[in-house]
Amino acid sequence: GTDLSQVRADDGPSWLTILMLGPVLVPVAFFVSMSGLRSAVTVPAAGVLIVGAVLLVLPRVKGGFIAALYCAQRKGPGEPD
């Protein structure tokens, strides 16, 4: 029931998601591209896997990021201390 509309996450959750998933998904994409299988199958499959992983993780990272900002009681620019 808490109003979280004043907590601004901006680009933090997307940045953190890329940092979390990059070390896992880049090797997957590399090995898929070097597998020798047909590109018409592997490239769309890798794309679906990467987009699916990002869409699965991003809402949870955003929730955690907003919770951390809320707990730290971080104030936005222009607000009094």
All heavy atoms as a GROMACS GRO file, in nm:
protein
  583
    1GLY      N    1   0.079  -0.119   0.000
    1GLY     CA    2   0.000   0.000   0.000
    1GLY      C    3   0.084   0.127   0.000
    1GLY      O    4   0.030   0.235   0.004
    2THR      N    5   0.214   0.115   0.000
    2THR     CA    6   0.301   0.231   0.003
    2THR      C    7   0.313   0.290  -0.137
    2THR      O    8   0.329   0.219  -0.236
    2THR     CB    9   0.442   0.192   0.053
    2THR    OG1   10   0.428   0.132   0.181
    2THR    CG2   11   0.531   0.312   0.064
    3ASP      N   12   0.306   0.421  -0.146
    3ASP     CA   13   0.320   0.491  -0.274
    3ASP      C   14   0.467   0.499  -0.310
    3ASP      O   15   0.544   0.570  -0.247
    3ASP     CB   16   0.259   0.631  -0.264
    3ASP     CG   17   0.270   0.707  -0.395
    3ASP    OD1   18   0.274   0.641  -0.501
    3ASP    OD2   19   0.275   0.831  -0.391
    4LEU      N   20   0.506   0.426  -0.413
    4LEU     CA   21   0.646   0.425  -0.457
    4LEU      C   22   0.668   0.510  -0.582
    4LEU      O   23   0.774   0.504  -0.642
    4LEU     CB   24   0.691   0.282  -0.484
    4LEU     CG   25   0.691   0.188  -0.364
    4LEU    CD1   26   0.726   0.047  -0.407
    4LEU    CD2   27   0.786   0.238  -0.257
    5SER      N   28   0.569   0.589  -0.619
    5SER     CA   29   0.582   0.670  -0.740
    5SER      C   30   0.688   0.778  -0.728
    5SER      O   31   0.738   0.828  -0.828
    5SER     CB   32   0.447   0.732  -0.777
    5SER     OG   33   0.406   0.824  -0.676
    6GLN      N   34   0.724   0.814  -0.606
    6GLN     CA   35   0.826   0.917  -0.587
    6GLN      C   36   0.968   0.861  -0.593
    6GLN      O   37   1.064   0.937  -0.599
    6GLN     CB   38   0.804   0.989  -0.453
    6GLN     CG   39   0.669   1.058  -0.442
    6GLN     CD   40   0.649   1.164  -0.550
    6GLN    OE1   41   0.742   1.237  -0.583
    6GLN    NE2   42   0.530   1.169  -0.606
    7VAL      N   43   0.982   0.729  -0.588
    7VAL     CA   44   1.115   0.667  -0.595
    7VAL      C   45   1.151   0.651  -0.741
    7VAL      O   46   1.086   0.579  -0.815
    7VAL     CB   47   1.115   0.530  -0.524
    7VAL    CG1   48   1.253   0.467  -0.532
    7VAL    CG2   49   1.071   0.544  -0.380
    8ARG      N   50   1.257   0.720  -0.783
    8ARG     CA   51   1.298   0.718  -0.924
    8ARG      C   52   1.411   0.618  -0.943
    8ARG      O   53   1.519   0.634  -0.888
    8ARG     CB   54   1.342   0.856  -0.967
    8ARG     CG   55   1.228   0.957  -0.964
    8ARG     CD   56   1.268   1.086  -1.024
    8ARG     NE   57   1.323   1.062  -1.157
    8ARG     CZ   58   1.385   1.154  -1.227
    8ARG    NH1   59   1.402   1.273  -1.180
    8ARG    NH2   60   1.433   1.125  -1.346
    9ALA      N   61   1.387   0.517  -1.023
    9ALA     CA   62   1.488   0.417  -1.050
    9ALA      C   63   1.572   0.454  -1.173
    9ALA      O   64   1.686   0.410  -1.185
    9ALA     CB   65   1.424   0.280  -1.070
   10ASP      N   66   1.517   0.531  -1.264
   10ASP     CA   67   1.582   0.573  -1.388
   10ASP      C   68   1.640   0.452  -1.462
   10ASP      O   69   1.570   0.357  -1.489
   10ASP     CB   70   1.688   0.680  -1.362
   10ASP     CG   71   1.626   0.809  -1.310
   10ASP    OD1   72   1.511   0.838  -1.346
   10ASP    OD2   73   1.691   0.880  -1.231
   11ASP      N   74   1.770   0.455  -1.496
   11ASP     CA   75   1.832   0.347  -1.574
   11ASP      C   76   1.903   0.244  -1.488
   11ASP      O   77   1.966   0.153  -1.540
   11ASP     CB   78   1.933   0.406  -1.672
   11ASP     CG   79   1.867   0.489  -1.782
   11ASP    OD1   80   1.750   0.461  -1.812
   11ASP    OD2   81   1.933   0.578  -1.837
   12GLY      N   82   1.894   0.256  -1.358
   12GLY     CA   83   1.964   0.165  -1.268
   12GLY      C   84   1.929   0.019  -1.286
   12GLY      O   85   2.019  -0.066  -1.297
   13PRO      N   86   1.800  -0.017  -1.289
   13PRO     CA   87   1.766  -0.159  -1.303
   13PRO      C   88   1.813  -0.221  -1.435
   13PRO      O   89   1.860  -0.334  -1.436
   13PRO     CB   90   1.614  -0.161  -1.294
   13PRO     CG   91   1.580  -0.038  -1.218
   13PRO     CD   92   1.683   0.063  -1.256
   14SER      N   93   1.802  -0.147  -1.544
   14SER     CA   94   1.847  -0.203  -1.671
   14SER      C   95   1.999  -0.219  -1.673
   14SER      O   96   2.051  -0.319  -1.724
   14SER     CB   97   1.802  -0.116  -1.788
   14SER     OG   98   1.847   0.016  -1.772
   15TRP      N   99   2.069  -0.124  -1.615
   15TRP     CA  100   2.215  -0.132  -1.606
   15TRP      C  101   2.256  -0.254  -1.522
   15TRP      O  102   2.345  -0.330  -1.559
   15TRP     CB  103   2.266  -0.002  -1.545
   15TRP     CG  104   2.410   0.001  -1.511
   15TRP    CD1  105   2.513   0.021  -1.596
   15TRP    CD2  106   2.466  -0.017  -1.380
   15TRP    NE1  107   2.631   0.018  -1.526
   15TRP    CE2  108   2.604  -0.006  -1.394
   15TRP    CE3  109   2.411  -0.041  -1.255
   15TRP    CZ2  110   2.690  -0.018  -1.286
   15TRP    CZ3  111   2.497  -0.053  -1.148
   15TRP    CH2  112   2.635  -0.042  -1.164
   16LEU      N  113   2.190  -0.272  -1.410
   16LEU     CA  114   2.222  -0.383  -1.321
   16LEU      C  115   2.186  -0.517  -1.385
   16LEU      O  116   2.259  -0.616  -1.369
   16LEU     CB  117   2.149  -0.366  -1.188
   16LEU     CG  118   2.187  -0.461  -1.076
   16LEU    CD1  119   2.335  -0.452  -1.045
   16LEU    CD2  120   2.106  -0.427  -0.951
   17THR      N  121   2.077  -0.522  -1.461
   17THR     CA  122   2.038  -0.645  -1.530
   17THR      C  123   2.143  -0.684  -1.633
   17THR      O  124   2.180  -0.801  -1.645
   17THR     CB  125   1.901  -0.628  -1.598
   17THR    OG1  126   1.805  -0.595  -1.497
   17THR    CG2  127   1.858  -0.754  -1.670
   18ILE      N  128   2.193  -0.586  -1.708
   18ILE     CA  129   2.297  -0.614  -1.807
   18ILE      C  130   2.423  -0.664  -1.739
   18ILE      O  131   2.488  -0.759  -1.785
   18ILE     CB  132   2.326  -0.489  -1.892
   18ILE    CG1  133   2.207  -0.460  -1.983
   18ILE    CG2  134   2.452  -0.506  -1.975
   18ILE    CD1  135   2.213  -0.326  -2.052
   19LEU      N  136   2.459  -0.603  -1.626
   19LEU     CA  137   2.578  -0.648  -1.554
   19LEU      C  138   2.560  -0.789  -1.498
   19LEU      O  139   2.656  -0.866  -1.492
   19LEU     CB  140   2.610  -0.552  -1.439
   19LEU     CG  141   2.678  -0.423  -1.477
   19LEU    CD1  142   2.701  -0.337  -1.353
   19LEU    CD2  143   2.811  -0.450  -1.545
   20MET      N  144   2.440  -0.823  -1.458
   20MET     CA  145   2.415  -0.957  -1.403
   20MET      C  146   2.409  -1.063  -1.512
   20MET      O  147   2.464  -1.172  -1.495
   20MET     CB  148   2.283  -0.958  -1.325
   20MET     CG  149   2.289  -0.884  -1.195
   20MET     SD  150   2.128  -0.867  -1.116
   20MET     CE  151   2.074  -1.035  -1.106
   21LEU      N  152   2.342  -1.035  -1.622
   21LEU     CA  153   2.322  -1.136  -1.726
   21LEU      C  154   2.432  -1.141  -1.830
   21LEU      O  155   2.448  -1.243  -1.898
   21LEU     CB  156   2.187  -1.113  -1.795
   21LEU     CG  157   2.063  -1.141  -1.711
   21LEU    CD1  158   1.938  -1.110  -1.792
   21LEU    CD2  159   2.061  -1.283  -1.663
   22GLY      N  160   2.508  -1.034  -1.845
   22GLY     CA  161   2.613  -1.030  -1.946
   22GLY      C  162   2.713  -1.143  -1.936
   22GLY      O  163   2.741  -1.212  -2.036
   23PRO      N  164   2.771  -1.167  -1.818
   23PRO     CA  165   2.869  -1.276  -1.808
   23PRO      C  166   2.811  -1.415  -1.836
   23PRO      O  167   2.885  -1.508  -1.866
   23PRO     CB  168   2.916  -1.268  -1.663
   23PRO     CG  169   2.889  -1.128  -1.622
   23PRO     CD  170   2.765  -1.087  -1.696
   24VAL      N  171   2.681  -1.430  -1.828
   24VAL     CA  172   2.618  -1.559  -1.855
   24VAL      C  173   2.576  -1.569  -2.002
   24VAL      O  174   2.599  -1.671  -2.068
   24VAL     CB  175   2.495  -1.580  -1.764
   24VAL    CG1  176   2.422  -1.708  -1.798
   24VAL    CG2  177   2.538  -1.578  -1.618
   25LEU      N  178   2.515  -1.463  -2.054
   25LEU     CA  179   2.457  -1.470  -2.188
   25LEU      C  180   2.556  -1.449  -2.300
   25LEU      O  181   2.537  -1.502  -2.410
   25LEU     CB  182   2.342  -1.371  -2.199
   25LEU     CG  183   2.221  -1.403  -2.112
   25LEU    CD1  184   2.114  -1.297  -2.128
   25LEU    CD2  185   2.166  -1.540  -2.143
   26VAL      N  186   2.663  -1.375  -2.278
   26VAL     CA  187   2.763  -1.355  -2.384
   26VAL      C  188   2.831  -1.486  -2.420
   26VAL      O  189   2.843  -1.518  -2.540
   26VAL     CB  190   2.863  -1.245  -2.344
   26VAL    CG1  191   2.981  -1.242  -2.439
   26VAL    CG2  192   2.794  -1.110  -2.344
   27PRO      N  193   2.877  -1.567  -2.324
   27PRO     CA  194   2.933  -1.697  -2.364
   27PRO      C  195   2.831  -1.788  -2.432
   27PRO      O  196   2.866  -1.861  -2.526
   27PRO     CB  197   2.979  -1.759  -2.232
   27PRO     CG  198   3.001  -1.645  -2.141
   27PRO     CD  199   2.899  -1.543  -2.182
   28VAL      N  200   2.705  -1.783  -2.388
   28VAL     CA  201   2.602  -1.863  -2.454
   28VAL      C  202   2.588  -1.821  -2.600
   28VAL      O  203   2.586  -1.906  -2.690
   28VAL     CB  204   2.466  -1.850  -2.380
   28VAL    CG1  205   2.353  -1.909  -2.462
   28VAL    CG2  206   2.474  -1.917  -2.244
   29ALA      N  207   2.582  -1.692  -2.624
   29ALA     CA  208   2.570  -1.642  -2.761
   29ALA      C  209   2.694  -1.678  -2.843
   29ALA      O  210   2.684  -1.714  -2.960
   29ALA     CB  211   2.549  -1.491  -2.760
   30PHE      N  212   2.810  -1.672  -2.781
   30PHE     CA  213   2.934  -1.708  -2.851
   30PHE      C  214   2.934  -1.855  -2.891
   30PHE      O  215   2.963  -1.890  -3.005
   30PHE     CB  216   3.055  -1.676  -2.763
   30PHE     CG  217   3.186  -1.718  -2.824
   30PHE    CD1  218   3.241  -1.644  -2.928
   30PHE    CD2  219   3.252  -1.829  -2.778
   30PHE    CE1  220   3.360  -1.682  -2.985
   30PHE    CE2  221   3.372  -1.869  -2.834
   30PHE     CZ  222   3.427  -1.794  -2.938
   31PHE      N  223   2.900  -1.943  -2.797
   31PHE     CA  224   2.902  -2.086  -2.827
   31PHE      C  225   2.793  -2.125  -2.926
   31PHE      O  226   2.813  -2.214  -3.008
   31PHE     CB  227   2.891  -2.168  -2.699
   31PHE     CG  228   3.018  -2.166  -2.618
   31PHE    CD1  229   3.017  -2.121  -2.488
   31PHE    CD2  230   3.138  -2.205  -2.674
   31PHE    CE1  231   3.133  -2.117  -2.414
   31PHE    CE2  232   3.256  -2.202  -2.601
   31PHE     CZ  233   3.254  -2.158  -2.469
   32VAL      N  234   2.680  -2.058  -2.921
   32VAL     CA  235   2.575  -2.085  -3.018
   32VAL      C  236   2.621  -2.044  -3.158
   32VAL      O  237   2.598  -2.116  -3.256
   32VAL     CB  238   2.444  -2.012  -2.979
   32VAL    CG1  239   2.346  -2.008  -3.094
   32VAL    CG2  240   2.381  -2.080  -2.859
   33SER      N  241   2.689  -1.931  -3.167
   33SER     CA  242   2.735  -1.885  -3.299
   33SER      C  243   2.849  -1.970  -3.353
   33SER      O  244   2.866  -1.982  -3.474
   33SER     CB  245   2.777  -1.739  -3.293
   33SER     OG  246   2.894  -1.725  -3.215
   34MET      N  247   2.927  -2.032  -3.265
   34MET     CA  248   3.040  -2.114  -3.308
   34MET      C  249   3.006  -2.262  -3.316
   34MET      O  250   3.093  -2.345  -3.342
   34MET     CB  251   3.158  -2.095  -3.212
   34MET     CG  252   3.207  -1.952  -3.202
   34MET     SD  253   3.258  -1.884  -3.359
   34MET     CE  254   3.415  -1.961  -3.378
   35SER      N  255   2.882  -2.298  -3.294
   35SER     CA  256   2.842  -2.439  -3.286
   35SER      C  257   2.845  -2.512  -3.420
   35SER      O  258   2.850  -2.633  -3.424
   35SER     CB  259   2.704  -2.451  -3.224
   35SER     OG  260   2.608  -2.398  -3.312
   36GLY      N  261   2.838  -2.440  -3.528
   36GLY     CA  262   2.836  -2.504  -3.659
   36GLY      C  263   2.697  -2.539  -3.707
   36GLY      O  264   2.680  -2.592  -3.816
   37LEU      N  265   2.597  -2.514  -3.625
   37LEU     CA  266   2.460  -2.538  -3.666
   37LEU      C  267   2.413  -2.426  -3.759
   37LEU      O  268   2.478  -2.321  -3.769
   37LEU     CB  269   2.369  -2.547  -3.544
   37LEU     CG  270   2.400  -2.659  -3.446
   37LEU    CD1  271   2.314  -2.646  -3.323
   37LEU    CD2  272   2.381  -2.794  -3.512
   38ARG      N  273   2.302  -2.448  -3.824
   38ARG     CA  274   2.251  -2.348  -3.919
   38ARG      C  275   2.216  -2.218  -3.848
   38ARG      O  276   2.152  -2.217  -3.743
   38ARG     CB  277   2.128  -2.402  -3.989
   38ARG     CG  278   2.158  -2.521  -4.077
   38ARG     CD  279   2.038  -2.570  -4.152
   38ARG     NE  280   1.980  -2.460  -4.228
   38ARG     CZ  281   1.850  -2.452  -4.255
   38ARG    NH1  282   1.768  -2.544  -4.214
   38ARG    NH2  283   1.804  -2.351  -4.325
   39SER      N  284   2.259  -2.107  -3.906
   39SER     CA  285   2.232  -1.975  -3.848
   39SER      C  286   2.084  -1.941  -3.847
   39SER      O  287   2.038  -1.866  -3.761
   39SER     CB  288   2.308  -1.866  -3.926
   39SER     OG  289   2.446  -1.884  -3.911
   40ALA      N  290   2.009  -1.995  -3.942
   40ALA     CA  291   1.866  -1.967  -3.949
   40ALA      C  292   1.792  -2.022  -3.827
   40ALA      O  293   1.682  -1.977  -3.795
   40ALA     CB  294   1.807  -2.027  -4.077
   41VAL      N  295   1.851  -2.118  -3.758
   41VAL     CA  296   1.790  -2.176  -3.640
   41VAL      C  297   1.853  -2.119  -3.513
   41VAL      O  298   1.783  -2.085  -3.417
   41VAL     CB  299   1.804  -2.330  -3.642
   41VAL    CG1  300   1.752  -2.392  -3.514
   41VAL    CG2  301   1.733  -2.388  -3.763
   42THR      N  302   1.985  -2.110  -3.510
   42THR     CA  303   2.054  -2.074  -3.387
   42THR      C  304   2.041  -1.926  -3.351
   42THR      O  305   2.029  -1.894  -3.233
   42THR     CB  306   2.203  -2.110  -3.395
   42THR    OG1  307   2.262  -2.045  -3.506
   42THR    CG2  308   2.221  -2.260  -3.405
   43VAL      N  309   2.044  -1.838  -3.448
   43VAL     CA  310   2.035  -1.695  -3.418
   43VAL      C  311   1.898  -1.659  -3.358
   43VAL      O  312   1.892  -1.592  -3.254
   43VAL     CB  313   2.069  -1.610  -3.542
   43VAL    CG1  314   2.040  -1.463  -3.518
   43VAL    CG2  315   2.216  -1.629  -3.580
   44PRO      N  316   1.787  -1.701  -3.417
   44PRO     CA  317   1.658  -1.672  -3.352
   44PRO      C  318   1.644  -1.740  -3.216
   44PRO      O  319   1.588  -1.682  -3.123
   44PRO     CB  320   1.554  -1.725  -3.450
   44PRO     CG  321   1.621  -1.731  -3.581
   44PRO     CD  322   1.765  -1.758  -3.551
   45ALA      N  323   1.697  -1.862  -3.202
   45ALA     CA  324   1.689  -1.931  -3.073
   45ALA      C  325   1.769  -1.857  -2.966
   45ALA      O  326   1.722  -1.840  -2.853
   45ALA     CB  327   1.739  -2.074  -3.088
   46ALA      N  328   1.888  -1.811  -3.001
   46ALA     CA  329   1.969  -1.735  -2.907
   46ALA      C  330   1.902  -1.602  -2.874
   46ALA      O  331   1.903  -1.558  -2.758
   46ALA     CB  332   2.109  -1.711  -2.963
   47GLY      N  333   1.841  -1.539  -2.973
   47GLY     CA  334   1.770  -1.413  -2.948
   47GLY      C  335   1.653  -1.431  -2.855
   47GLY      O  336   1.632  -1.351  -2.763
   48VAL      N  337   1.577  -1.538  -2.874
   48VAL     CA  338   1.464  -1.566  -2.786
   48VAL      C  339   1.513  -1.596  -2.645
   48VAL      O  340   1.455  -1.549  -2.546
   48VAL     CB  341   1.379  -1.682  -2.842
   48VAL    CG1  342   1.281  -1.734  -2.739
   48VAL    CG2  343   1.307  -1.638  -2.968
   49LEU      N  344   1.622  -1.670  -2.632
   49LEU     CA  345   1.679  -1.702  -2.501
   49LEU      C  346   1.725  -1.576  -2.429
   49LEU      O  347   1.695  -1.556  -2.310
   49LEU     CB  348   1.797  -1.799  -2.517
   49LEU     CG  349   1.873  -1.830  -2.389
   49LEU    CD1  350   1.790  -1.919  -2.300
   49LEU    CD2  351   2.006  -1.892  -2.422
   50ILE      N  352   1.794  -1.489  -2.499
   50ILE     CA  353   1.846  -1.366  -2.437
   50ILE      C  354   1.733  -1.272  -2.398
   50ILE      O  355   1.729  -1.221  -2.286
   50ILE     CB  356   1.947  -1.298  -2.532
   50ILE    CG1  357   2.074  -1.384  -2.542
   50ILE    CG2  358   1.980  -1.157  -2.487
   50ILE    CD1  359   2.170  -1.342  -2.650
   51VAL      N  360   1.639  -1.250  -2.488
   51VAL     CA  361   1.526  -1.161  -2.457
   51VAL      C  362   1.442  -1.220  -2.344
   51VAL      O  363   1.399  -1.148  -2.253
   51VAL     CB  364   1.441  -1.135  -2.584
   51VAL    CG1  365   1.311  -1.066  -2.550
   51VAL    CG2  366   1.520  -1.052  -2.684
   52GLY      N  367   1.421  -1.350  -2.346
   52GLY     CA  368   1.345  -1.415  -2.240
   52GLY      C  369   1.412  -1.401  -2.104
   52GLY      O  370   1.346  -1.375  -2.003
   53ALA      N  371   1.544  -1.418  -2.101
   53ALA     CA  372   1.617  -1.404  -1.974
   53ALA      C  373   1.608  -1.261  -1.921
   53ALA      O  374   1.587  -1.240  -1.802
   53ALA     CB  375   1.763  -1.444  -1.993
   54VAL      N  376   1.621  -1.164  -2.010
   54VAL     CA  377   1.613  -1.024  -1.967
   54VAL      C  378   1.473  -0.992  -1.916
   54VAL      O  379   1.457  -0.928  -1.811
   54VAL     CB  380   1.654  -0.929  -2.082
   54VAL    CG1  381   1.619  -0.785  -2.050
   54VAL    CG2  382   1.802  -0.942  -2.112
   55LEU      N  383   1.370  -1.037  -1.987
   55LEU     CA  384   1.233  -1.010  -1.944
   55LEU      C  385   1.198  -1.084  -1.816
   55LEU      O  386   1.111  -1.039  -1.741
   55LEU     CB  387   1.135  -1.047  -2.055
   55LEU     CG  388   1.138  -0.956  -2.178
   55LEU    CD1  389   1.041  -1.007  -2.283
   55LEU    CD2  390   1.107  -0.813  -2.140
   56LEU      N  391   1.263  -1.195  -1.789
   56LEU     CA  392   1.239  -1.268  -1.666
   56LEU      C  393   1.307  -1.202  -1.546
   56LEU      O  394   1.250  -1.194  -1.438
   56LEU     CB  395   1.291  -1.412  -1.680
   56LEU     CG  396   1.270  -1.505  -1.562
   56LEU    CD1  397   1.121  -1.536  -1.548
   56LEU    CD2  398   1.349  -1.632  -1.581
   57VAL      N  399   1.427  -1.148  -1.566
   57VAL     CA  400   1.506  -1.094  -1.456
   57VAL      C  401   1.477  -0.947  -1.429
   57VAL      O  402   1.478  -0.903  -1.314
   57VAL     CB  403   1.657  -1.118  -1.484
   57VAL    CG1  404   1.744  -1.048  -1.384
   57VAL    CG2  405   1.686  -1.266  -1.486
   58LEU      N  406   1.451  -0.869  -1.532
   58LEU     CA  407   1.438  -0.724  -1.517
   58LEU      C  408   1.333  -0.679  -1.415
   58LEU      O  409   1.364  -0.592  -1.332
   58LEU     CB  410   1.411  -0.658  -1.653
   58LEU     CG  411   1.403  -0.506  -1.653
   58LEU    CD1  412   1.533  -0.444  -1.605
   58LEU    CD2  413   1.370  -0.455  -1.792
   59PRO      N  414   1.212  -0.734  -1.411
   59PRO     CA  415   1.115  -0.687  -1.311
   59PRO      C  416   1.161  -0.713  -1.167
   59PRO      O  417   1.137  -0.632  -1.078
   59PRO     CB  418   0.988  -0.765  -1.341
   59PRO     CG  419   1.003  -0.816  -1.479
   59PRO     CD  420   1.148  -0.828  -1.504
   60ARG      N  421   1.229  -0.824  -1.146
   60ARG     CA  422   1.277  -0.856  -1.012
   60ARG      C  423   1.392  -0.764  -0.970
   60ARG      O  424   1.399  -0.720  -0.855
   60ARG     CB  425   1.320  -1.002  -1.006
   60ARG     CG  426   1.200  -1.095  -1.008
   60ARG     CD  427   1.228  -1.223  -1.084
   60ARG     NE  428   1.109  -1.307  -1.094
   60ARG     CZ  429   1.020  -1.298  -1.191
   60ARG    NH1  430   1.032  -1.208  -1.284
   60ARG    NH2  431   0.916  -1.378  -1.194
   61VAL      N  432   1.480  -0.734  -1.065
   61VAL     CA  433   1.590  -0.642  -1.036
   61VAL      C  434   1.534  -0.502  -1.009
   61VAL      O  435   1.580  -0.433  -0.918
   61VAL     CB  436   1.692  -0.640  -1.152
   61VAL    CG1  437   1.793  -0.530  -1.136
   61VAL    CG2  438   1.761  -0.775  -1.162
   62LYS      N  439   1.434  -0.460  -1.086
   62LYS     CA  440   1.375  -0.329  -1.065
   62LYS      C  441   1.309  -0.321  -0.929
   62LYS      O  442   1.322  -0.220  -0.858
   62LYS     CB  443   1.272  -0.297  -1.174
   62LYS     CG  444   1.217  -0.156  -1.161
   62LYS     CD  445   1.127  -0.120  -1.277
   62LYS     CE  446   1.080   0.023  -1.262
   62LYS     NZ  447   0.995   0.066  -1.371
   63GLY      N  448   1.238  -0.426  -0.888
   63GLY     CA  449   1.178  -0.427  -0.755
   63GLY      C  450   1.281  -0.418  -0.645
   63GLY      O  451   1.265  -0.342  -0.548
   64GLY      N  452   1.388  -0.493  -0.658
   64GLY     CA  453   1.496  -0.488  -0.559
   64GLY      C  454   1.566  -0.353  -0.558
   64GLY      O  455   1.602  -0.301  -0.451
   65PHE      N  456   1.584  -0.295  -0.674
   65PHE     CA  457   1.650  -0.164  -0.684
   65PHE      C  458   1.565  -0.055  -0.619
   65PHE      O  459   1.615   0.027  -0.542
   65PHE     CB  460   1.674  -0.132  -0.832
   65PHE     CG  461   1.775  -0.024  -0.856
   65PHE    CD1  462   1.909  -0.053  -0.859
   65PHE    CD2  463   1.735   0.107  -0.877
   65PHE    CE1  464   2.003   0.046  -0.882
   65PHE    CE2  465   1.827   0.206  -0.900
   65PHE     CZ  466   1.962   0.175  -0.903
   66ILE      N  467   1.435  -0.057  -0.646
   66ILE     CA  468   1.346   0.042  -0.586
   66ILE      C  469   1.338   0.020  -0.436
   66ILE      O  470   1.335   0.117  -0.358
   66ILE     CB  471   1.207   0.038  -0.652
   66ILE    CG1  472   1.217   0.096  -0.793
   66ILE    CG2  473   1.103   0.113  -0.572
   66ILE    CD1  474   1.091   0.087  -0.874
   67ALA      N  475   1.336  -0.106  -0.393
   67ALA     CA  476   1.334  -0.134  -0.249
   67ALA      C  477   1.460  -0.082  -0.181
   67ALA      O  478   1.453  -0.026  -0.071
   67ALA     CB  479   1.320  -0.284  -0.226
   68ALA      N  480   1.574  -0.099  -0.246
   68ALA     CA  481   1.700  -0.049  -0.188
   68ALA      C  482   1.699   0.103  -0.179
   68ALA      O  483   1.742   0.161  -0.078
   68ALA     CB  484   1.819  -0.097  -0.271
   69LEU      N  485   1.649   0.170  -0.283
   69LEU     CA  486   1.640   0.315  -0.280
   69LEU      C  487   1.542   0.362  -0.173
   69LEU      O  488   1.567   0.460  -0.102
   69LEU     CB  489   1.597   0.370  -0.416
   69LEU     CG  490   1.700   0.363  -0.528
   69LEU    CD1  491   1.637   0.411  -0.658
   69LEU    CD2  492   1.823   0.443  -0.495
   70TYR      N  493   1.430   0.291  -0.161
   70TYR     CA  494   1.330   0.328  -0.062
   70TYR      C  495   1.385   0.310   0.080
   70TYR      O  496   1.364   0.393   0.167
   70TYR     CB  497   1.205   0.244  -0.082
   70TYR     CG  498   1.093   0.279   0.012
   70TYR    CD1  499   1.016   0.392  -0.010
   70TYR    CD2  500   1.065   0.200   0.123
   70TYR    CE1  501   0.912   0.426   0.076
   70TYR    CE2  502   0.963   0.232   0.209
   70TYR     CZ  503   0.887   0.345   0.186
   70TYR     OH  504   0.786   0.378   0.272
   71CYS      N  505   1.454   0.199   0.102
   71CYS     CA  506   1.511   0.174   0.236
   71CYS      C  507   1.619   0.274   0.271
   71CYS      O  508   1.636   0.310   0.386
   71CYS     CB  509   1.567   0.032   0.243
   71CYS     SG  510   1.438  -0.092   0.247
   72ALA      N  511   1.692   0.318   0.171
   72ALA     CA  512   1.796   0.417   0.195
   72ALA      C  513   1.738   0.557   0.207
   72ALA      O  514   1.811   0.652   0.237
   72ALA     CB  515   1.899   0.414   0.083
   73GLN      N  516   1.608   0.569   0.181
   73GLN     CA  517   1.536   0.697   0.185
   73GLN      C  518   1.607   0.803   0.102
   73GLN      O  519   1.628   0.916   0.143
   73GLN     CB  520   1.519   0.745   0.329
   73GLN     CG  521   1.434   0.652   0.409
   73GLN     CD  522   1.419   0.696   0.553
   73GLN    OE1  523   1.480   0.793   0.596
   73GLN    NE2  524   1.336   0.626   0.627
   74ARG      N  525   1.643   0.763  -0.016
   74ARG     CA  526   1.713   0.852  -0.108
   74ARG      C  527   1.613   0.954  -0.161
   74ARG      O  528   1.506   0.919  -0.206
   74ARG     CB  529   1.772   0.772  -0.223
   74ARG     CG  530   1.853   0.855  -0.314
   74ARG     CD  531   1.930   0.766  -0.408
   74ARG     NE  532   2.010   0.853  -0.489
   74ARG     CZ  533   2.136   0.833  -0.513
   74ARG    NH1  534   2.197   0.731  -0.460
   74ARG    NH2  535   2.205   0.915  -0.588
   75LYS      N  536   1.650   1.078  -0.158
   75LYS     CA  537   1.562   1.184  -0.207
   75LYS      C  538   1.603   1.223  -0.348
   75LYS      O  539   1.720   1.220  -0.383
   75LYS     CB  540   1.570   1.304  -0.112
   75LYS     CG  541   1.522   1.267   0.026
   75LYS     CD  542   1.523   1.385   0.117
   75LYS     CE  543   1.485   1.334   0.254
   75LYS     NZ  544   1.398   1.415   0.325
   76GLY      N  545   1.506   1.263  -0.425
   76GLY     CA  546   1.532   1.304  -0.562
   76GLY      C  547   1.593   1.442  -0.569
   76GLY      O  548   1.600   1.515  -0.469
   77PRO      N  549   1.640   1.481  -0.686
   77PRO     CA  550   1.699   1.613  -0.700
   77PRO      C  551   1.595   1.724  -0.677
   77PRO      O  552   1.480   1.711  -0.719
   77PRO     CB  553   1.750   1.615  -0.844
   77PRO     CG  554   1.678   1.506  -0.914
   77PRO     CD  555   1.639   1.406  -0.810
   78GLY      N  556   1.634   1.827  -0.610
   78GLY     CA  557   1.545   1.940  -0.586
   78GLY      C  558   1.462   1.926  -0.460
   78GLY      O  559   1.388   2.016  -0.424
   79GLU      N  560   1.469   1.813  -0.393
   79GLU     CA  561   1.394   1.794  -0.268
   79GLU      C  562   1.482   1.836  -0.150
   79GLU      O  563   1.602   1.816  -0.151
   79GLU     CB  564   1.353   1.648  -0.251
   79GLU     CG  565   1.250   1.603  -0.352
   79GLU     CD  566   1.208   1.459  -0.328
   79GLU    OE1  567   1.261   1.394  -0.237
   79GLU    OE2  568   1.122   1.414  -0.401
   80PRO      N  569   1.420   1.896  -0.049
   80PRO     CA  570   1.500   1.938   0.066
   80PRO      C  571   1.552   1.819   0.145
   80PRO      O  572   1.493   1.710   0.142
   80PRO     CB  573   1.401   2.018   0.151
   80PRO     CG  574   1.267   1.968   0.107
   80PRO     CD  575   1.280   1.928  -0.036
   81ASP      N  576   1.664   1.837   0.213
   81ASP     CA  577   1.725   1.728   0.290
   81ASP      C  578   1.649   1.697   0.411
   81ASP      O  579   1.592   1.713   0.489
   81ASP     CB  580   1.868   1.764   0.330
   81ASP     CG  581   1.958   1.762   0.207
   81ASP    OD1  582   1.928   1.688   0.114
   81ASP    OD2  583   2.056   1.837   0.206
   0.00000   0.00000   0.00000
